[in-house]
Amino acid sequence: MESIPEFLKSNDHHLKFCILYEVAQKKPIFDSYRTFCDTVGPDAMEYPDFEFWYHRFSLGELDFDYDRSMDPVPKTLMDMPVNLVVKIAGNLTSSERQDKNFTIIVSNCFQKFPSIHEPRHQRTHKGVT
């Protein structure tokens, strides 16, 4: 007999019903994605796709057969200018860079950048370390 997560993954509509349920619970999107992954499996859907459907359903747009092929290609973190990404990465603590949940969202992008700044906790702010 097929497991429930495998059954849900076998059909896009099943996955979208799971997302719709999360929207109905009025939970924050990241908490919803975490619950979704814990329930169905982290391989069921990438975060950007989950986010797309979550926001559509939040707006009351419930067409499960919406064709995304004509939509513009969404921008990713790697589309940002390198200097901006480096600036953002420089403001992350080492634990933030290694946080498992954070890496789900950004697909390990920040971890690929070398530590070019001293750690946040060692920086001097107005003469205080």
Summary of the structure (lengths in Angstrom):
residues: 129
radius of gyration: 18.5
end to end distance: 60.0
largest distance: 65.3
contacts: 271
relative contact order: 0.10
helix: 59%
strand: 2%
